[in-house]
Amino acid sequence: MPMPFDDATRRKIASCCAGFVRLEAAAAAASLKRAAVVIALAPHHETGDTALLLTLRAAGLGSHGGQWALPGGRCDAGETTVAAALRELAEELGLILAPDAVLGLLDDYPTRSGYLITPVVVWAANGRTLRPNPDEVSSVHRIGLDAITADDAFDFTAIPESTRRVVRFHAREGLIHAPTAALIYQFREVLSGRDTRVHELEQPVFAWK
C-alpha cells in the first residue's frame, strides 16, 4: 500500500522502528570493519508517496562498482554509525540531515567482504532535490514503499557455494541482491511489525569481495 510522504507516515514509521527489538552483533563480528548505510525516506517524484533512495554505484569505484546499494560507507575512526550514515548521505547525494531525522536503526549485517553494516533509517524531509556525486553514484532511484511490501517483492534461492538462503529483491529497476536486498527486506518486515532477522541471509558470490 502506498504511504503519502507526510507527518502521519513519518510518525507511523518512527513507531515501527521504536517497536523493533534490535539484535546486537555477535562477538565474532568484532573483527569486521564498521560501516553504515542509510534507508533514506523521501518523496517519490511521480506519486508524492514515500520512497526509499537506492543508488547504482559508479562503475569506476574500486569496491562493488556498478552494483546497487543504499547510500553509505565505512565509519571513520571514532565515528558513530549514525554520524557515518549522515556524512555518507551528504557526500554521495548532497542530502544534509540533522541527527533528529533518524527514525531508528536495524540489525547489524555482516558481509562476506569483511564489513559489519548498520542500517540507519532517516526521514529526508528535504529529499526532493538531490545532488549525486558522480565519482560515487551513477544514478539514484526512488523505490516506493508499496514496491517493497508487495507479496512478490522478494524471493529466496540457493547457490552451490553456501548452505544459506540468498535473498533477492525484484525492483522495477532490476534484481537487487544482498547485502542491500537483506537490509530492505528487514525494513519491510519492521514496517509490518515483525522482528525478522536477516544476518544469516546469503549474498551472491560476486558480492563476496
Contacts in CASP RR format, 6 or more apart in sequence:
PFRMAT RR
TARGET T0000
AUTHOR 0000-0000-0000
METHOD contacts of the structure
MODEL  1
MPMPFDDATRRKIASCCAGFVRLEAAAAAASLKRAAVVIALAPHHETGDT
ALLLTLRAAGLGSHGGQWALPGGRCDAGETTVAAALRELAEELGLILAPD
AVLGLLDDYPTRSGYLITPVVVWAANGRTLRPNPDEVSSVHRIGLDAITA
DDAFDFTAIPESTRRVVRFHAREGLIHAPTAALIYQFREVLSGRDTRVHE
LEQPVFAWK
1 146 0 8 1.000
1 149 0 8 1.000
2 47 0 8 1.000
2 49 0 8 1.000
2 50 0 8 1.000
2 144 0 8 1.000
2 145 0 8 1.000
2 146 0 8 1.000
3 9 0 8 1.000
3 12 0 8 1.000
3 13 0 8 1.000
3 49 0 8 1.000
3 50 0 8 1.000
3 145 0 8 1.000
3 146 0 8 1.000
4 48 0 8 1.000
4 49 0 8 1.000
4 50 0 8 1.000
5 41 0 8 1.000
5 42 0 8 1.000
5 43 0 8 1.000
5 44 0 8 1.000
5 48 0 8 1.000
5 49 0 8 1.000
5 50 0 8 1.000
5 51 0 8 1.000
9 50 0 8 1.000
10 41 0 8 1.000
10 103 0 8 1.000
10 123 0 8 1.000
13 41 0 8 1.000
13 50 0 8 1.000
13 103 0 8 1.000
13 121 0 8 1.000
13 123 0 8 1.000
13 191 0 8 1.000
14 103 0 8 1.000
14 104 0 8 1.000
14 123 0 8 1.000
16 190 0 8 1.000
16 191 0 8 1.000
16 193 0 8 1.000
17 103 0 8 1.000
17 104 0 8 1.000
17 105 0 8 1.000
17 121 0 8 1.000
17 190 0 8 1.000
18 104 0 8 1.000
19 193 0 8 1.000
20 104 0 8 1.000
20 106 0 8 1.000
20 190 0 8 1.000
20 193 0 8 1.000
20 195 0 8 1.000
21 195 0 8 1.000
22 105 0 8 1.000
22 106 0 8 1.000
22 107 0 8 1.000
23 107 0 8 1.000
23 108 0 8 1.000
23 197 0 8 1.000
23 199 0 8 1.000
24 108 0 8 1.000
25 108 0 8 1.000
25 110 0 8 1.000
25 116 0 8 1.000
26 110 0 8 1.000
26 199 0 8 1.000
29 108 0 8 1.000
29 110 0 8 1.000
29 116 0 8 1.000
32 110 0 8 1.000
32 111 0 8 1.000
32 114 0 8 1.000
32 115 0 8 1.000
32 116 0 8 1.000
33 74 0 8 1.000
33 75 0 8 1.000
33 114 0 8 1.000
33 115 0 8 1.000
33 116 0 8 1.000
34 74 0 8 1.000
34 75 0 8 1.000
34 81 0 8 1.000
34 84 0 8 1.000
34 115 0 8 1.000
34 116 0 8 1.000
34 118 0 8 1.000
35 72 0 8 1.000
35 73 0 8 1.000
35 74 0 8 1.000
35 75 0 8 1.000
35 84 0 8 1.000
35 115 0 8 1.000
35 116 0 8 1.000
35 117 0 8 1.000
35 118 0 8 1.000
36 72 0 8 1.000
36 73 0 8 1.000
36 75 0 8 1.000
36 81 0 8 1.000
36 82 0 8 1.000
36 84 0 8 1.000
36 85 0 8 1.000
36 88 0 8 1.000
36 117 0 8 1.000
36 118 0 8 1.000
36 119 0 8 1.000
36 120 0 8 1.000
37 69 0 8 1.000
37 70 0 8 1.000
37 71 0 8 1.000
37 72 0 8 1.000
37 73 0 8 1.000
37 85 0 8 1.000
37 88 0 8 1.000
37 117 0 8 1.000
37 118 0 8 1.000
37 119 0 8 1.000
37 120 0 8 1.000
37 180 0 8 1.000
37 183 0 8 1.000
38 53 0 8 1.000
38 70 0 8 1.000
38 71 0 8 1.000
38 72 0 8 1.000
38 85 0 8 1.000
38 86 0 8 1.000
38 88 0 8 1.000
38 89 0 8 1.000
38 119 0 8 1.000
38 120 0 8 1.000
38 121 0 8 1.000
38 122 0 8 1.000
39 52 0 8 1.000
39 70 0 8 1.000
39 106 0 8 1.000
39 119 0 8 1.000
39 120 0 8 1.000
39 121 0 8 1.000
39 122 0 8 1.000
39 183 0 8 1.000
39 184 0 8 1.000
39 187 0 8 1.000
40 52 0 8 1.000
40 53 0 8 1.000
40 70 0 8 1.000
40 71 0 8 1.000
40 89 0 8 1.000
40 93 0 8 1.000
40 95 0 8 1.000
40 122 0 8 1.000
40 124 0 8 1.000
40 127 0 8 1.000
41 50 0 8 1.000
41 51 0 8 1.000
41 52 0 8 1.000
41 53 0 8 1.000
41 103 0 8 1.000
41 121 0 8 1.000
41 122 0 8 1.000
41 123 0 8 1.000
41 124 0 8 1.000
41 145 0 8 1.000
42 50 0 8 1.000
42 51 0 8 1.000
42 52 0 8 1.000
42 53 0 8 1.000
42 124 0 8 1.000
42 127 0 8 1.000
42 128 0 8 1.000
42 142 0 8 1.000
43 49 0 8 1.000
43 50 0 8 1.000
43 51 0 8 1.000
43 127 0 8 1.000
43 128 0 8 1.000
43 142 0 8 1.000
44 50 0 8 1.000
44 51 0 8 1.000
44 142 0 8 1.000
44 144 0 8 1.000
45 128 0 8 1.000
45 142 0 8 1.000
47 144 0 8 1.000
49 144 0 8 1.000
49 145 0 8 1.000
49 146 0 8 1.000
50 144 0 8 1.000
50 145 0 8 1.000
51 142 0 8 1.000
51 143 0 8 1.000
51 144 0 8 1.000
51 145 0 8 1.000
52 70 0 8 1.000
52 142 0 8 1.000
52 143 0 8 1.000
52 144 0 8 1.000
52 145 0 8 1.000
52 148 0 8 1.000
52 184 0 8 1.000
52 187 0 8 1.000
53 70 0 8 1.000
53 71 0 8 1.000
53 93 0 8 1.000
53 124 0 8 1.000
53 130 0 8 1.000
53 140 0 8 1.000
53 141 0 8 1.000
53 142 0 8 1.000
53 143 0 8 1.000
54 68 0 8 1.000
54 69 0 8 1.000
54 70 0 8 1.000
54 140 0 8 1.000
54 141 0 8 1.000
54 142 0 8 1.000
54 143 0 8 1.000
54 171 0 8 1.000
54 173 0 8 1.000
54 176 0 8 1.000
54 180 0 8 1.000
55 68 0 8 1.000
55 69 0 8 1.000
55 70 0 8 1.000
55 71 0 8 1.000
55 92 0 8 1.000
55 93 0 8 1.000
55 132 0 8 1.000
55 137 0 8 1.000
55 138 0 8 1.000
55 139 0 8 1.000
55 140 0 8 1.000
55 141 0 8 1.000
56 66 0 8 1.000
56 67 0 8 1.000
56 68 0 8 1.000
56 69 0 8 1.000
56 137 0 8 1.000
56 138 0 8 1.000
56 139 0 8 1.000
56 140 0 8 1.000
56 141 0 8 1.000
56 173 0 8 1.000
57 64 0 8 1.000
57 65 0 8 1.000
57 66 0 8 1.000
57 67 0 8 1.000
57 68 0 8 1.000
57 69 0 8 1.000
57 136 0 8 1.000
57 137 0 8 1.000
57 138 0 8 1.000
58 65 0 8 1.000
58 66 0 8 1.000
58 134 0 8 1.000
58 135 0 8 1.000
58 136 0 8 1.000
58 137 0 8 1.000
58 138 0 8 1.000
59 65 0 8 1.000
59 66 0 8 1.000
59 138 0 8 1.000
60 66 0 8 1.000
61 136 0 8 1.000
63 113 0 8 1.000
64 113 0 8 1.000
64 207 0 8 1.000
66 138 0 8 1.000
67 177 0 8 1.000
67 180 0 8 1.000
67 207 0 8 1.000
68 173 0 8 1.000
68 176 0 8 1.000
68 177 0 8 1.000
68 180 0 8 1.000
69 180 0 8 1.000
70 119 0 8 1.000
70 180 0 8 1.000
70 183 0 8 1.000
70 184 0 8 1.000
71 85 0 8 1.000
71 88 0 8 1.000
71 89 0 8 1.000
71 92 0 8 1.000
71 93 0 8 1.000
72 84 0 8 1.000
72 85 0 8 1.000
72 88 0 8 1.000
72 89 0 8 1.000
72 92 0 8 1.000
73 84 0 8 1.000
73 88 0 8 1.000
74 84 0 8 1.000
74 115 0 8 1.000
75 81 0 8 1.000
75 83 0 8 1.000
75 84 0 8 1.000
76 84 0 8 1.000
76 87 0 8 1.000
79 87 0 8 1.000
81 105 0 8 1.000
81 118 0 8 1.000
81 120 0 8 1.000
82 99 0 8 1.000
82 102 0 8 1.000
82 105 0 8 1.000
82 120 0 8 1.000
85 118 0 8 1.000
85 120 0 8 1.000
85 122 0 8 1.000
86 96 0 8 1.000
86 97 0 8 1.000
86 99 0 8 1.000
86 101 0 8 1.000
86 102 0 8 1.000
86 120 0 8 1.000
86 122 0 8 1.000
89 95 0 8 1.000
89 96 0 8 1.000
89 97 0 8 1.000
89 122 0 8 1.000
90 96 0 8 1.000
90 97 0 8 1.000
91 133 0 8 1.000
91 136 0 8 1.000
92 132 0 8 1.000
92 133 0 8 1.000
92 136 0 8 1.000
92 137 0 8 1.000
93 130 0 8 1.000
93 131 0 8 1.000
93 132 0 8 1.000
93 133 0 8 1.000
93 137 0 8 1.000
93 140 0 8 1.000
94 130 0 8 1.000
94 131 0 8 1.000
94 132 0 8 1.000
94 133 0 8 1.000
95 124 0 8 1.000
95 126 0 8 1.000
95 127 0 8 1.000
95 130 0 8 1.000
95 131 0 8 1.000
96 126 0 8 1.000
97 122 0 8 1.000
97 124 0 8 1.000
97 126 0 8 1.000
101 122 0 8 1.000
101 123 0 8 1.000
101 124 0 8 1.000
101 125 0 8 1.000
102 120 0 8 1.000
102 121 0 8 1.000
102 122 0 8 1.000
103 121 0 8 1.000
103 122 0 8 1.000
103 123 0 8 1.000
104 120 0 8 1.000
104 121 0 8 1.000
105 118 0 8 1.000
105 119 0 8 1.000
105 120 0 8 1.000
105 121 0 8 1.000
106 118 0 8 1.000
106 119 0 8 1.000
106 121 0 8 1.000
106 183 0 8 1.000
106 186 0 8 1.000
106 187 0 8 1.000
106 190 0 8 1.000
107 119 0 8 1.000
107 186 0 8 1.000
107 197 0 8 1.000
107 198 0 8 1.000
107 199 0 8 1.000
108 116 0 8 1.000
108 117 0 8 1.000
108 118 0 8 1.000
108 199 0 8 1.000
109 116 0 8 1.000
109 117 0 8 1.000
109 119 0 8 1.000
109 179 0 8 1.000
109 182 0 8 1.000
109 183 0 8 1.000
109 198 0 8 1.000
109 199 0 8 1.000
110 116 0 8 1.000
110 117 0 8 1.000
110 199 0 8 1.000
111 117 0 8 1.000
111 179 0 8 1.000
111 203 0 8 1.000
111 207 0 8 1.000
112 203 0 8 1.000
112 207 0 8 1.000
112 208 0 8 1.000
112 209 0 8 1.000
113 207 0 8 1.000
113 208 0 8 1.000
113 209 0 8 1.000
117 179 0 8 1.000
117 183 0 8 1.000
119 183 0 8 1.000
119 186 0 8 1.000
119 187 0 8 1.000
121 187 0 8 1.000
130 140 0 8 1.000
132 139 0 8 1.000
132 140 0 8 1.000
141 171 0 8 1.000
141 173 0 8 1.000
143 171 0 8 1.000
143 172 0 8 1.000
143 173 0 8 1.000
143 184 0 8 1.000
145 191 0 8 1.000
147 153 0 8 1.000
147 171 0 8 1.000
147 172 0 8 1.000
148 169 0 8 1.000
148 184 0 8 1.000
148 185 0 8 1.000
148 187 0 8 1.000
148 188 0 8 1.000
149 188 0 8 1.000
149 191 0 8 1.000
149 192 0 8 1.000
152 170 0 8 1.000
153 169 0 8 1.000
153 170 0 8 1.000
153 188 0 8 1.000
154 167 0 8 1.000
154 168 0 8 1.000
154 169 0 8 1.000
154 170 0 8 1.000
154 181 0 8 1.000
154 185 0 8 1.000
154 188 0 8 1.000
155 167 0 8 1.000
155 168 0 8 1.000
155 170 0 8 1.000
156 165 0 8 1.000
156 166 0 8 1.000
156 167 0 8 1.000
156 168 0 8 1.000
156 201 0 8 1.000
157 165 0 8 1.000
157 166 0 8 1.000
157 168 0 8 1.000
158 165 0 8 1.000
158 166 0 8 1.000
159 166 0 8 1.000
159 202 0 8 1.000
159 204 0 8 1.000
159 205 0 8 1.000
161 205 0 8 1.000
162 202 0 8 1.000
164 200 0 8 1.000
164 201 0 8 1.000
164 202 0 8 1.000
165 200 0 8 1.000
165 201 0 8 1.000
165 202 0 8 1.000
166 177 0 8 1.000
166 178 0 8 1.000
166 201 0 8 1.000
166 202 0 8 1.000
166 203 0 8 1.000
166 204 0 8 1.000
167 177 0 8 1.000
167 178 0 8 1.000
167 181 0 8 1.000
167 182 0 8 1.000
167 185 0 8 1.000
167 198 0 8 1.000
167 201 0 8 1.000
167 202 0 8 1.000
168 175 0 8 1.000
168 176 0 8 1.000
168 177 0 8 1.000
168 178 0 8 1.000
168 181 0 8 1.000
169 175 0 8 1.000
169 176 0 8 1.000
169 177 0 8 1.000
169 180 0 8 1.000
169 181 0 8 1.000
169 184 0 8 1.000
169 185 0 8 1.000
170 176 0 8 1.000
176 184 0 8 1.000
177 203 0 8 1.000
177 204 0 8 1.000
177 207 0 8 1.000
178 201 0 8 1.000
178 202 0 8 1.000
178 203 0 8 1.000
178 204 0 8 1.000
178 207 0 8 1.000
179 203 0 8 1.000
179 207 0 8 1.000
182 198 0 8 1.000
182 201 0 8 1.000
182 203 0 8 1.000
183 198 0 8 1.000
185 196 0 8 1.000
185 198 0 8 1.000
185 201 0 8 1.000
186 196 0 8 1.000
186 197 0 8 1.000
186 198 0 8 1.000
189 195 0 8 1.000
189 196 0 8 1.000
190 196 0 8 1.000
END
